[in-house]
Amino acid sequence: MTETSTGTDWRAWQESWDRQQEWYMPDREERFRVMLDMVEALVGPRPRVLDLACGTGSITDRLLKRFPEATSTGVDLDPALLAIARGYFDGDERVTFVTADLKDPEWAGQLPYDSYDAVLTATALHWLHTEPLTALYGHIGGLVRDGGVFMNADHMIDTATPRINAAERAHRHAAMDRAKAAGALDWADWWALAAKDPVLAGPTAERYRIYGEHADGDMPSVGWHTDTLRAAGFGEARTVWASPSDSLVLAVK
């Protein structure tokens, strides 16, 4: 069911969010595929998953379509994206959502489980600076069971390759400009639509109070992520997928 008593088409909002994100990341589905390949390879097809900074639940949606016996806990602070997630997954007993600030040292105490087979996140943790991200990785190290996995697909910038970085950015933005001219919604356009929706207007106003236009965190290198994850208690950590601008880092406890 995609609608609730509000009459809001939650599926349409979920799909609209996905299309907006794909404007920035045309290879978004590929990173999700690799992420779930690694979940299956390392913890099996019935995982208990923590969807970290879950947004509208894009990872959870793909997880449950591929692994119907999986369960997912989505955690986020954004009230508008959580409203879409809760509406979209309404009635699905495999899914739980928790409102929590990942910079709060006590955030994990709100989760329904003490441990998870997999903690997954994508295109979210670059909102954090390195100090709170280091602390978050420490918490995640305590949440992932022995043999379990953590995966983060995000912007990870190698500052040692400025010419490559500049060429990739110019090429990517040229494609984005073409898609925009063809009618694609960008971040600002999408949030402007949400602000006009009778159900999402209030949560959208609240999310702007919390975050402002966009949080500007750090985008450290892959090496920083793998080193920090090992220091947090993971035995192995490395890249398992990469585009010219983004990487998927996998860590095994």
MIDOGU-594829 format. One record per residue (C-alpha): residue number from 1; residue in three letters; x, y, z. Coordinates in steps of 0.05 Angstrom, whole numbers, padded with zeros to 5 digits. Each point is the difference from the previous one (the first is absolute). Layout:
% residues N
SITE/NUM/ala/X/Y/Z
...
This chain:
% residues 253
SITE/1/met/00000/00000/00000
SITE/2/thr/00029/00067/-00020
SITE/3/glu/-00051/00047/00030
SITE/4/thr/-00023/00012/00072
SITE/5/ser/-00059/00037/00028
SITE/6/thr/00035/00065/-00019
SITE/7/gly/-00010/-00017/-00073
SITE/8/thr/00075/00011/-00012
SITE/9/asp/00031/-00044/-00054
SITE/10/trp/00061/-00022/00038
SITE/11/arg/00025/-00044/-00056
SITE/12/ala/00001/00060/-00046
SITE/13/trp/00040/00040/00050
SITE/14/gln/00048/-00058/00010
SITE/15/glu/00011/-00007/-00075
SITE/16/ser/00007/00076/-00007
SITE/17/trp/00055/00000/00053
SITE/18/asp/00036/-00056/-00037
SITE/19/arg/-00003/00037/-00066
SITE/20/gln/00027/00064/00033
SITE/21/gln/00058/-00038/00030
SITE/22/glu/00015/-00034/-00066
SITE/23/trp/00008/00068/-00032
SITE/24/tyr/00062/00008/00043
SITE/25/met/00020/-00074/-00002
SITE/26/pro/-00020/-00036/-00064
SITE/27/asp/00036/-00063/00026
SITE/28/arg/-00039/-00001/00065
SITE/29/glu/-00034/-00067/-00014
SITE/30/glu/00067/-00032/-00015
SITE/31/arg/00028/00018/00069
SITE/32/phe/-00063/-00028/00032
SITE/33/arg/00007/-00065/-00039
SITE/34/val/00072/-00009/00022
SITE/35/met/-00019/00017/00071
SITE/36/leu/-00053/-00054/00002
SITE/37/asp/00046/-00049/-00036
SITE/38/met/00049/00008/00058
SITE/39/val/-00055/-00007/00052
SITE/40/glu/-00020/-00066/-00031
SITE/41/ala/00072/-00024/-00006
SITE/42/leu/00020/00016/00071
SITE/43/val/-00062/-00006/00044
SITE/44/gly/-00051/-00037/-00043
SITE/45/pro/-00070/00014/-00029
SITE/46/arg/-00037/00011/00066
SITE/47/pro/00039/00057/00032
SITE/48/arg/-00020/00046/00057
SITE/49/val/00019/00068/-00030
SITE/50/leu/00009/00070/00028
SITE/51/asp/-00015/00050/-00055
SITE/52/leu/00042/00058/00026
SITE/53/ala/-00022/00071/-00019
SITE/54/cys/-00054/-00036/-00039
SITE/55/gly/-00036/00059/-00031
SITE/56/thr/-00062/-00026/-00036
SITE/57/gly/00024/-00072/00008
SITE/58/ser/00032/-00010/-00068
SITE/59/ile/00048/-00053/00026
SITE/60/thr/-00054/-00035/00039
SITE/61/asp/-00045/-00002/-00061
SITE/62/arg/00052/-00035/-00042
SITE/63/leu/00021/-00045/00058
SITE/64/leu/-00071/-00027/00011
SITE/65/lys/-00013/-00009/-00075
SITE/66/arg/00062/-00042/-00006
SITE/67/phe/-00003/-00035/00068
SITE/68/pro/-00073/-00007/00022
SITE/69/glu/00021/-00032/00066
SITE/70/ala/00044/00058/00021
SITE/71/thr/-00018/00051/00054
SITE/72/ser/00020/00072/00001
SITE/73/thr/00005/00056/00051
SITE/74/gly/00003/00068/-00033
SITE/75/val/00029/00058/00041
SITE/76/asp/00000/00073/-00021
SITE/77/leu/-00014/00069/00027
SITE/78/asp/-00033/00032/-00061
SITE/79/pro/-00075/00004/00015
SITE/80/ala/-00021/00008/-00072
SITE/81/leu/00040/-00059/-00028
SITE/82/leu/-00022/-00043/00060
SITE/83/ala/-00073/00019/-00014
SITE/84/ile/00008/-00027/-00071
SITE/85/ala/00036/-00063/00026
SITE/86/arg/-00053/-00014/00052
SITE/87/gly/-00056/00011/-00050
SITE/88/tyr/00032/-00043/-00053
SITE/89/phe/00014/-00059/00046
SITE/90/asp/-00064/00007/00041
SITE/91/gly/-00024/-00069/00022
SITE/92/asp/00065/-00036/-00016
SITE/93/glu/00019/-00035/00065
SITE/94/arg/00071/-00012/-00025
SITE/95/val/00016/00074/00005
SITE/96/thr/00008/00047/00060
SITE/97/phe/00019/00073/-00002
SITE/98/val/00034/00040/00055
SITE/99/thr/00009/00075/00004
SITE/100/ala/00069/00014/00027
SITE/101/asp/00058/00049/-00008
SITE/102/leu/00063/-00039/-00018
SITE/103/lys/00042/00054/00033
SITE/104/asp/-00034/-00016/00067
SITE/105/pro/00045/-00047/00039
SITE/106/glu/-00062/-00038/00024
SITE/107/trp/-00034/-00010/-00068
SITE/108/ala/00012/-00075/-00002
SITE/109/gly/-00039/-00009/00065
SITE/110/gln/-00064/00014/-00040
SITE/111/leu/00009/-00060/-00046
SITE/112/pro/-00043/-00062/00009
SITE/113/tyr/00061/-00047/-00003
SITE/114/asp/00068/-00001/00032
SITE/115/ser/00035/-00029/-00061
SITE/116/tyr/-00008/-00005/-00075
SITE/117/asp/00026/-00045/-00055
SITE/118/ala/00010/00060/-00045
SITE/119/val/00001/00075/00007
SITE/120/leu/-00010/00034/-00068
SITE/121/thr/00001/00073/-00021
SITE/122/ala/00006/00039/-00065
SITE/123/thr/00012/00073/-00018
SITE/124/ala/-00014/00025/00070
SITE/125/leu/00060/00001/00046
SITE/126/his/00036/00054/-00040
SITE/127/trp/-00047/00046/00039
SITE/128/leu/00045/-00013/00061
SITE/129/his/00068/00029/00016
SITE/130/thr/00056/-00049/00015
SITE/131/glu/-00004/00005/00076
SITE/132/pro/-00074/-00020/00007
SITE/133/leu/00010/-00051/-00057
SITE/134/thr/00057/-00032/00039
SITE/135/ala/-00045/-00004/00061
SITE/136/leu/-00056/-00029/-00042
SITE/137/tyr/00046/-00054/-00028
SITE/138/gly/00017/-00018/00071
SITE/139/his/-00073/-00011/00016
SITE/140/ile/-00010/-00040/-00063
SITE/141/gly/00058/-00045/00019
SITE/142/gly/-00039/-00018/00062
SITE/143/leu/-00065/-00013/-00037
SITE/144/val/00025/-00047/-00054
SITE/145/arg/00004/-00072/00024
SITE/146/asp/00064/-00040/-00008
SITE/147/gly/00002/-00021/-00073
SITE/148/gly/-00048/00055/-00019
SITE/149/val/00012/00057/-00048
SITE/150/phe/-00004/00075/-00007
SITE/151/met/-00005/00034/-00068
SITE/152/asn/00003/00073/-00018
SITE/153/ala/-00010/00024/-00072
SITE/154/asp/00016/00074/-00002
SITE/155/his/00041/00057/-00028
SITE/156/met/00072/-00015/00019
SITE/157/ile/00049/00050/-00028
SITE/158/asp/00073/-00015/-00016
SITE/159/thr/00034/00068/00005
SITE/160/ala/00064/-00029/-00031
SITE/161/thr/-00034/-00003/-00069
SITE/162/pro/-00023/00072/-00014
SITE/163/arg/00001/-00005/-00076
SITE/164/ile/-00040/-00065/00000
SITE/165/asn/-00049/00030/00050
SITE/166/ala/-00010/00063/-00042
SITE/167/ala/-00010/-00039/-00065
SITE/168/glu/-00050/-00048/00033
SITE/169/arg/-00039/00057/00031
SITE/170/ala/-00004/00038/-00066
SITE/171/his/-00023/-00062/-00038
SITE/172/arg/-00052/-00018/00053
SITE/173/his/-00028/00070/00004
SITE/174/ala/-00007/00005/-00075
SITE/175/ala/-00044/-00062/00001
SITE/176/met/-00039/00029/00058
SITE/177/asp/-00012/00065/-00038
SITE/178/arg/-00027/-00040/-00059
SITE/179/ala/-00047/-00039/00045
SITE/180/lys/-00022/00063/00034
SITE/181/ala/-00017/00032/-00067
SITE/182/ala/-00042/-00062/-00015
SITE/183/gly/-00041/00011/00064
SITE/184/ala/00038/-00037/00055
SITE/185/leu/-00012/00025/00071
SITE/186/asp/00060/00021/00041
SITE/187/trp/00005/00003/00076
SITE/188/ala/-00031/00070/00006
SITE/189/asp/-00056/-00015/-00049
SITE/190/trp/-00019/-00064/00037
SITE/191/trp/-00003/00034/00068
SITE/192/ala/-00041/00057/-00029
SITE/193/leu/-00052/-00051/-00022
SITE/194/ala/00001/-00033/00069
SITE/195/ala/-00011/00067/00033
SITE/196/lys/-00064/00009/-00041
SITE/197/asp/-00029/-00068/00017
SITE/198/pro/-00055/00005/00054
SITE/199/val/00027/-00060/00039
SITE/200/leu/00075/00012/-00009
SITE/201/ala/00000/00076/00008
SITE/202/gly/00005/-00002/00076
SITE/203/pro/00055/-00054/00003
SITE/204/thr/00038/00037/-00056
SITE/205/ala/-00001/00065/00039
SITE/206/glu/00025/-00039/00061
SITE/207/arg/00057/-00032/-00039
SITE/208/tyr/00023/00069/-00023
SITE/209/arg/00000/00022/00072
SITE/210/ile/00045/-00059/00018
SITE/211/tyr/00047/00000/-00060
SITE/212/gly/-00006/00065/-00037
SITE/213/glu/00007/-00005/-00076
SITE/214/his/00053/-00055/00003
SITE/215/ala/00050/-00023/00052
SITE/216/asp/00073/00008/-00023
SITE/217/gly/00041/-00055/00030
SITE/218/asp/00067/-00030/-00021
SITE/219/met/00015/-00049/-00056
SITE/220/pro/00063/-00036/00022
SITE/221/ser/00036/-00051/-00043
SITE/222/val/-00013/-00074/-00004
SITE/223/gly/00064/-00010/00040
SITE/224/trp/-00027/00042/00057
SITE/225/his/-00064/-00041/00002
SITE/226/thr/00035/-00068/-00001
SITE/227/asp/00050/00021/00053
SITE/228/thr/-00054/00029/00045
SITE/229/leu/-00043/-00062/-00007
SITE/230/arg/00058/-00046/00018
SITE/231/ala/00012/00044/00061
SITE/232/ala/-00074/-00009/00018
SITE/233/gly/00008/-00075/00004
SITE/234/phe/-00009/-00026/-00071
SITE/235/gly/00051/-00052/-00021
SITE/236/glu/-00002/00015/-00074
SITE/237/ala/-00021/00060/-00041
SITE/238/arg/00008/00019/-00073
SITE/239/thr/-00035/00027/-00061
SITE/240/val/-00045/-00049/-00037
SITE/241/trp/-00028/00049/-00051
SITE/242/ala/00019/00068/-00026
SITE/243/ser/-00020/00053/-00051
SITE/244/pro/00045/00059/-00017
SITE/245/ser/-00031/00040/00058
SITE/246/asp/-00029/-00051/00049
SITE/247/ser/00021/-00064/00035
SITE/248/leu/-00033/-00057/00037
SITE/249/val/00041/-00020/00060
SITE/250/leu/-00013/-00068/00032
SITE/251/ala/00024/-00017/00070
SITE/252/val/-00006/-00069/00032
SITE/253/lys/-00001/-00008/00075
